[in-house]
Amino acid sequence: MSVKINSVVPHSHASRCGIESGEYLLSINGNEIIDVLDYRFYQFSKELKLVIRDISGKERELKLRKPEYDELGLLFDTYLMDEQKSCRNKCIFCFIDQLPKGMRDTLYFKDDDSRLSFLFGNYITLTNITEHEVDRIIKMHISPVNISVHTTNEELRCKMMNNRFAGDALKHLRRLSESSIEINTQIVCCPGYNDGDELKRTLSDLEELGVNMVAVVPVGLTKHREGLTQLSPFTKEKAEETIDIIEEFSEKCLKKHGRRIAFAADELYIKAEREIPLAEHYEDFPALENGVGLIALLEDELNFALEDYEGKTDIERSVTIACGTSVAPFIKKMMDKVEEKFSEVSIKVVPIKNEFFGGGVNVSGLIVGQDLINQLKDVPLGDELLITSSMLRFENDLFLDDTSVEDVENTLNIKLSAVNNNGEELLLAILGKGRGE
């Protein structure tokens, strides 16, 4: 195996060694280089022995010394240095299968790549990983690894993931655990499948394996489920039952291990019509990406920001915050505190109904540009419209329906600002200030 070098960073260690673009990197210190994990792991040694193959096919060996952890300076065609691995499952709850037609192609790609788990925190199912890759994770002691478990009942896992190898893949989970790899897990909970006693079993099994964290999130159902397995949405009663199971388990873990291990997603508390736990409940917030503790953290940060604010409080300002229907009451409660401190600031919180996805989708991150436009076109918006940055793709320019920020601004004739889920940043955005002002 080898990877093609796209370019060499000028004045880098690789450049000074005479490595050129178009050549191939074969190995570092005798270790074959297959992809980004190999390269990132082995390049940081002080002494390197590289095997390079030039365009003509001739191989040469280069030796160099550099400060430990210094970048070598090689760039490749793609970040992963080869193709991204797609998912082999057909999970009954897969959100991508519930997307409407006509969206951009990248949104329909289902990744299940162990490298992205380490590099970006993506969750993998273990059905797409080889023994060699498990060996490599253990050898490099890559942590944490994020795994979508859903259930430890092997037969049920095969059924839920529509993959006859899904149950057997759990052996990789055991190997990683036995090798002291830190493991974060998630469970997409589907009423009638992996809830109730099955959830209790899975939590118990994961505790026994010594996982670092379990995030339990309710299945998300859109209106675009034609031809898919019929699933039941969470009712208030089912959400209450599920929270009771998780909290009873987490309290037991707190007494036994000094930490809770398992956490329920904010959406479960909202569906159960229960108070969101205080920030302390979520310890070091290990599952924010799963929607666990987002509301508590935002409120905690906002309260600190209000207490620490030392600027003028007679600021005149009018803003609108557009958010999902589920979180709107919580945001409104937080904004009442802001208006209490800043009497000349007016904050309108507008819940946006998700017409695009429909079904039971009501979180802020899945709101699209057209729903914003259609539901805000007749609303007085004040000086600025604020949204969460999770509504936009990484570049902060497009919503899921390919509506651009500029489209929304021009149609509504308002400045739109995307704010991270951070209480201090939200307060400064409301006041029309940047950090440090």
C-alpha positions as CSV (number, residue, x, y, z in Angstrom):
1,M,0.0,0.0,0.0
2,S,1.0,3.6,-0.5
3,V,-0.5,7.1,-0.5
4,K,0.1,9.7,-3.1
5,I,1.6,13.0,-1.9
6,N,-0.5,15.9,-3.3
7,S,1.8,18.7,-2.2
8,V,4.6,19.5,0.3
9,V,4.5,22.4,2.7
10,P,7.3,24.9,1.8
11,H,10.2,25.0,4.3
12,S,8.8,21.9,6.2
13,H,10.8,18.9,7.3
14,A,9.5,17.0,4.3
15,S,10.5,19.8,1.9
16,R,14.0,20.0,3.3
17,C,14.4,16.3,2.8
18,G,13.7,16.7,-0.9
19,I,10.2,15.0,-1.0
20,E,8.2,16.2,-4.0
21,S,4.5,16.3,-4.9
22,G,3.4,13.4,-7.0
23,E,5.6,10.9,-5.1
24,Y,4.3,8.2,-2.8
25,L,4.7,7.6,0.9
26,L,5.1,3.9,1.6
27,S,6.0,3.7,5.3
28,I,7.3,5.5,8.4
29,N,9.6,3.7,10.7
30,G,8.7,0.4,9.1
31,N,5.0,1.0,9.5
32,E,2.9,0.8,6.3
33,I,1.0,4.0,5.7
34,I,-2.6,3.4,4.6
35,D,-4.5,6.4,5.7
36,V,-4.6,9.5,7.9
37,L,-4.5,7.6,11.2
38,D,-1.3,5.9,10.3
39,Y,0.3,9.2,9.0
40,R,-0.8,11.3,12.0
41,F,0.3,8.6,14.5
42,Y,3.7,7.8,13.1
43,Q,4.9,11.2,11.9
44,F,5.3,12.7,15.4
45,S,8.3,10.7,16.4
46,K,11.7,12.5,16.8
47,E,13.5,10.2,14.5
48,L,11.8,9.1,11.2
49,K,12.8,6.7,8.5
50,L,10.6,7.3,5.5
51,V,10.3,5.0,2.4
52,I,9.3,7.1,-0.6
53,R,8.6,5.9,-4.2
54,D,9.1,8.5,-6.9
55,I,7.0,8.9,-10.1
56,S,9.2,6.5,-12.0
57,G,8.6,3.7,-9.4
58,K,12.0,3.9,-7.8
59,E,12.1,3.6,-4.0
60,R,14.4,5.5,-1.6
61,E,14.9,5.7,2.1
62,L,15.1,9.0,3.9
63,K,16.1,9.6,7.5
64,L,15.4,12.8,9.5
65,R,15.3,14.1,13.0
66,K,12.8,16.8,14.2
67,P,11.2,18.0,17.4
68,E,8.7,15.5,18.7
69,Y,5.1,16.3,17.6
70,D,6.3,18.5,14.8
71,E,4.3,18.1,11.6
72,L,6.2,16.4,8.7
73,G,4.6,18.7,6.1
74,L,3.0,16.3,3.6
75,L,-0.5,17.0,2.1
76,F,-2.7,14.5,0.4
77,D,-5.6,14.5,-2.1
78,T,-8.2,14.0,0.6
79,Y,-8.2,14.4,4.3
80,L,-8.6,10.7,5.0
81,M,-6.1,9.9,2.3
82,D,-8.5,7.3,0.8
83,E,-12.3,6.9,0.4
84,Q,-14.7,7.5,3.3
85,K,-16.4,4.3,4.4
86,S,-20.2,4.2,4.1
87,C,-22.7,2.5,6.3
88,R,-23.7,-1.1,5.5
89,N,-26.8,-1.1,7.7
90,K,-30.4,-0.3,7.0
91,C,-31.4,0.7,10.5
92,I,-35.2,1.0,11.0
93,F,-34.7,4.4,12.7
94,C,-32.1,5.9,10.2
95,F,-32.8,9.6,9.9
96,I,-31.1,9.8,6.5
97,D,-33.7,7.3,5.1
98,Q,-36.3,9.8,6.2
99,L,-35.0,12.8,4.3
100,P,-37.1,14.2,1.5
101,K,-35.9,13.9,-2.1
102,G,-34.0,16.7,-3.8
103,M,-31.5,17.7,-1.1
104,R,-27.8,18.0,-1.8
105,D,-26.0,14.7,-2.4
106,T,-23.7,14.9,0.6
107,L,-26.7,14.8,3.0
108,Y,-27.6,11.3,1.8
109,F,-24.2,9.8,2.5
110,K,-24.2,7.5,5.5
111,D,-20.7,7.4,7.1
112,D,-19.6,4.6,9.3
113,D,-15.9,5.2,9.4
114,S,-13.8,4.5,12.5
115,R,-11.3,7.2,11.6
116,L,-14.0,9.9,11.7
117,S,-15.0,8.6,15.2
118,F,-11.5,9.5,16.5
119,L,-11.0,12.6,14.4
120,F,-14.4,14.3,14.6
121,G,-16.4,12.4,17.2
122,N,-18.7,10.6,14.7
123,Y,-20.4,7.5,15.9
124,I,-19.8,4.1,14.3
125,T,-21.7,0.9,14.5
126,L,-18.8,-1.6,14.4
127,T,-20.4,-3.4,11.5
128,N,-18.0,-1.8,9.0
129,I,-14.7,-2.4,10.9
130,T,-12.1,-5.1,10.3
131,E,-10.0,-7.0,12.8
132,H,-7.0,-5.1,11.4
133,E,-8.6,-1.8,12.2
134,V,-9.5,-2.9,15.7
135,D,-5.9,-4.1,16.1
136,R,-4.6,-0.7,15.0
137,I,-6.9,1.2,17.3
138,I,-5.6,-0.9,20.2
139,K,-2.0,-0.5,19.1
140,M,-2.3,3.3,18.7
141,H,-4.5,3.4,21.8
142,I,-6.9,5.7,20.0
143,S,-9.4,7.2,22.4
144,P,-12.2,7.9,22.7
145,V,-14.1,5.7,20.2
146,N,-17.7,6.6,19.8
147,I,-20.0,3.7,19.1
148,S,-23.7,3.5,18.3
149,V,-24.8,0.4,20.3
150,H,-28.6,0.8,20.5
151,T,-28.8,-2.7,22.2
152,T,-26.5,-5.4,23.5
153,N,-29.1,-8.0,22.6
154,E,-27.4,-9.5,19.5
155,E,-30.6,-10.8,17.9
156,L,-32.4,-7.5,18.5
157,R,-29.5,-5.5,17.1
158,C,-29.5,-7.5,13.9
159,K,-33.2,-6.8,13.6
160,M,-33.0,-3.1,14.3
161,M,-30.0,-2.6,12.0
162,N,-31.2,-4.9,9.3
163,N,-27.7,-6.5,9.2
164,R,-27.2,-10.1,10.1
165,F,-23.7,-9.3,11.3
166,A,-24.7,-6.5,13.6
167,G,-24.9,-8.7,16.7
168,D,-21.6,-10.4,16.1
169,A,-19.9,-7.0,15.7
170,L,-20.4,-6.4,19.4
171,K,-17.3,-8.6,19.9
172,H,-15.3,-5.6,18.8
173,L,-16.8,-3.6,21.6
174,R,-15.6,-6.1,24.1
175,R,-12.1,-6.2,22.6
176,L,-11.8,-2.4,22.8
177,S,-13.0,-2.5,26.4
178,E,-10.6,-5.2,27.4
179,S,-7.8,-3.1,25.9
180,S,-8.7,-0.1,28.0
181,I,-9.9,2.0,25.0
182,E,-12.2,4.8,26.2
183,I,-15.7,4.2,24.7
184,N,-18.6,6.6,24.4
185,T,-21.9,5.0,23.3
186,Q,-25.3,6.1,22.2
187,I,-28.6,4.4,22.1
188,V,-31.4,5.5,19.7
189,C,-34.4,4.4,21.7
190,C,-37.3,3.1,19.7
191,P,-40.6,2.3,21.7
192,G,-41.5,-1.3,21.4
193,Y,-37.9,-2.4,20.4
194,N,-35.0,-1.4,22.7
195,D,-36.9,0.4,25.5
196,G,-38.1,-0.9,28.8
197,D,-36.4,-4.1,30.0
198,E,-34.2,-4.2,26.9
199,L,-32.9,-0.7,27.8
200,K,-32.2,-1.9,31.3
201,R,-30.3,-4.9,29.9
202,T,-28.2,-2.7,27.6
203,L,-27.3,-0.2,30.3
204,S,-26.3,-3.0,32.6
205,D,-24.1,-4.6,29.9
206,L,-22.4,-1.4,29.0
207,E,-21.7,-0.6,32.7
208,E,-20.1,-4.1,33.0
209,L,-18.0,-3.3,29.9
210,G,-16.7,-0.1,31.6
211,V,-17.8,2.4,28.9
212,N,-17.2,6.0,29.6
213,M,-20.6,7.3,28.7
214,V,-24.1,6.3,27.4
215,A,-26.3,8.8,25.7
216,V,-30.0,7.8,25.3
217,V,-31.8,9.7,22.6
218,P,-35.4,9.3,21.4
219,V,-36.0,8.1,17.8
220,G,-36.6,11.0,15.4
221,L,-39.4,10.5,13.0
222,T,-40.1,12.7,9.9
223,K,-43.1,12.7,7.6
224,H,-41.0,11.1,4.9
225,R,-41.3,7.4,6.0
226,E,-42.9,5.9,3.0
227,G,-42.0,2.2,2.7
228,L,-40.1,2.2,6.0
229,T,-40.6,0.2,9.2
230,Q,-43.5,1.5,11.2
231,L,-42.3,3.1,14.4
232,S,-44.1,4.7,17.3
233,P,-43.1,8.2,18.5
234,F,-42.4,8.8,22.1
235,T,-45.5,9.7,24.2
236,K,-45.3,11.6,27.5
237,E,-45.8,8.4,29.4
238,K,-43.1,6.5,27.5
239,A,-40.6,9.4,27.9
240,E,-41.3,9.4,31.6
241,E,-40.7,5.6,31.9
242,T,-37.5,5.9,29.9
243,I,-36.1,8.8,32.0
244,D,-37.0,6.8,35.2
245,I,-34.9,3.8,33.9
246,I,-32.0,6.0,32.9
247,E,-32.0,8.1,36.2
248,E,-32.3,5.0,38.4
249,F,-29.4,3.4,36.6
250,S,-27.3,6.6,36.6
251,E,-27.9,7.2,40.4
252,K,-26.7,3.6,41.0
253,C,-23.6,4.3,38.9
254,L,-23.0,7.6,40.8
255,K,-22.8,5.7,44.1
256,K,-20.8,2.8,42.7
257,H,-18.4,4.6,40.3
258,G,-18.6,8.3,41.3
259,R,-20.1,9.3,38.0
260,R,-23.5,8.8,36.3
261,I,-22.3,7.2,33.0
262,A,-25.8,7.3,31.4
263,F,-27.7,10.4,30.4
264,A,-31.1,11.1,28.8
265,A,-31.3,13.5,25.9
266,D,-33.0,16.9,26.5
267,E,-35.8,15.9,24.1
268,L,-36.8,13.1,26.5
269,Y,-37.3,15.6,29.3
270,I,-39.3,17.9,27.0
271,K,-41.5,15.1,25.8
272,A,-42.1,14.0,29.5
273,E,-42.8,17.6,30.4
274,R,-40.2,17.4,33.2
275,E,-37.8,20.0,34.4
276,I,-34.4,19.8,32.7
277,P,-31.8,18.8,35.3
278,L,-29.3,21.4,36.5
279,A,-25.9,21.7,34.9
280,E,-24.3,19.7,37.7
281,H,-26.3,16.7,36.7
282,Y,-24.3,16.4,33.4
283,E,-20.9,16.4,35.1
284,D,-18.4,17.4,32.3
285,F,-21.1,17.3,29.6
286,P,-19.8,14.3,27.7
287,A,-22.7,14.0,25.2
288,L,-23.5,17.5,24.0
289,E,-23.4,16.3,20.4
290,N,-26.2,13.9,21.2
291,G,-28.4,16.7,22.5
292,V,-27.7,15.8,26.1
293,G,-27.4,18.8,28.5
294,L,-27.5,21.5,25.8
295,I,-30.2,23.5,27.6
296,A,-28.7,23.2,31.0
297,L,-25.3,24.3,29.8
298,L,-26.7,27.2,27.8
299,E,-28.7,28.4,30.8
300,D,-25.7,28.0,33.2
301,E,-23.4,29.9,30.9
302,L,-26.0,32.7,30.3
303,N,-26.4,33.1,34.1
304,F,-22.7,33.4,34.6
305,A,-22.5,35.9,31.7
306,L,-25.3,38.0,33.2
307,E,-23.6,38.0,36.6
308,D,-20.2,38.9,35.2
309,Y,-21.4,41.6,32.8
310,E,-19.8,44.9,33.7
311,G,-20.9,47.1,30.8
312,K,-23.8,49.5,30.4
313,T,-27.2,48.1,31.0
314,D,-29.2,50.9,29.3
315,I,-28.6,49.5,25.8
316,E,-31.5,50.0,23.4
317,R,-31.9,46.9,21.2
318,S,-34.6,44.7,19.7
319,V,-33.9,41.2,18.5
320,T,-35.7,38.0,17.5
321,I,-34.5,34.5,18.3
322,A,-35.9,31.8,16.0
323,C,-35.7,28.3,17.4
324,G,-37.3,24.9,17.5
325,T,-40.7,24.5,19.1
326,S,-39.4,22.1,21.7
327,V,-36.8,24.4,23.1
328,A,-38.7,27.7,22.7
329,P,-40.2,27.8,26.3
330,F,-36.8,27.3,27.8
331,I,-35.2,30.0,25.7
332,K,-38.1,32.4,26.6
333,K,-37.5,31.7,30.3
334,M,-33.8,32.5,29.8
335,M,-34.6,35.7,27.9
336,D,-36.8,37.0,30.6
337,K,-33.7,37.2,32.8
338,V,-31.9,39.1,30.1
339,E,-34.7,41.6,29.8
340,E,-34.9,42.0,33.5
341,K,-31.3,43.1,33.6
342,F,-31.4,45.2,30.4
343,S,-34.7,47.1,30.6
344,E,-34.2,48.7,27.1
345,V,-33.6,45.4,25.4
346,S,-36.6,43.6,23.8
347,I,-36.2,39.9,22.9
348,K,-38.9,38.1,20.8
349,V,-38.6,34.3,20.9
350,V,-40.4,32.7,17.9
351,P,-40.8,28.9,17.7
352,I,-40.5,27.6,14.2
353,K,-42.7,24.7,13.2
354,N,-40.7,22.3,11.0
355,E,-42.9,21.9,8.0
356,F,-40.0,20.7,5.9
357,F,-39.4,17.5,7.8
358,G,-42.7,17.3,9.6
359,G,-43.5,14.3,11.8
360,G,-42.2,14.8,15.3
361,V,-39.1,16.9,14.3
362,N,-39.1,20.0,16.4
363,V,-35.4,20.6,17.3
364,S,-33.6,23.8,16.4
365,G,-30.8,22.2,14.4
366,L,-33.1,20.8,11.8
367,I,-34.9,24.1,10.9
368,V,-34.5,25.0,7.2
369,G,-34.3,28.4,5.5
370,Q,-37.7,28.2,3.8
371,D,-39.5,27.5,7.1
372,L,-37.8,30.5,8.6
373,I,-38.8,32.7,5.7
374,N,-42.4,31.5,5.5
375,Q,-43.0,31.8,9.2
376,L,-41.2,35.1,9.9
377,K,-42.1,37.1,6.8
378,D,-45.0,38.9,8.6
379,V,-43.3,39.2,12.0
380,P,-41.6,42.4,13.1
381,L,-38.0,41.2,13.7
382,G,-36.3,44.3,15.2
383,D,-32.7,45.0,14.7
384,E,-31.4,41.4,14.1
385,L,-32.5,37.8,13.8
386,L,-30.5,35.3,15.8
387,I,-30.4,31.5,15.2
388,T,-28.3,28.7,16.4
389,S,-25.3,27.8,14.2
390,S,-26.4,24.2,14.3
391,M,-29.0,25.1,11.6
392,L,-26.2,25.7,9.1
393,R,-23.6,23.5,7.6
394,F,-20.0,23.8,8.7
395,E,-19.3,26.7,6.5
396,N,-22.2,28.6,8.1
397,D,-23.6,29.6,4.8
398,L,-26.4,27.1,3.9
399,F,-29.4,25.5,5.6
400,L,-30.3,21.9,5.0
401,D,-32.7,22.9,2.2
402,D,-29.8,24.8,0.5
403,T,-31.4,28.1,1.3
404,S,-28.5,30.5,2.0
405,V,-28.1,32.9,4.9
406,E,-28.1,35.7,2.3
407,D,-31.5,34.4,0.9
408,V,-33.0,34.7,4.3
409,E,-31.5,38.1,5.0
410,N,-32.7,39.5,1.6
411,T,-36.2,38.1,1.8
412,L,-36.8,39.1,5.4
413,N,-34.8,42.3,5.1
414,I,-32.9,41.6,8.3
415,K,-29.4,40.9,9.5
416,L,-29.2,37.2,10.4
417,S,-26.5,36.0,12.9
418,A,-25.7,32.4,13.7
419,V,-24.7,31.9,17.4
420,N,-23.0,28.9,18.9
421,N,-24.7,27.1,21.8
422,N,-22.8,29.2,24.3
423,G,-24.5,31.4,26.9
424,E,-21.9,34.2,26.8
425,E,-21.9,34.4,23.0
426,L,-25.7,34.5,23.0
427,L,-25.8,37.4,25.5
428,L,-23.2,39.4,23.5
429,A,-25.2,38.7,20.2
430,I,-28.4,40.0,21.9
431,L,-26.6,43.1,23.0
432,G,-25.0,43.6,19.6
433,K,-21.5,43.2,20.9
434,G,-18.6,41.0,20.0
435,R,-16.2,39.3,22.4
436,G,-14.1,41.8,24.3
437,E,-16.4,44.8,23.7
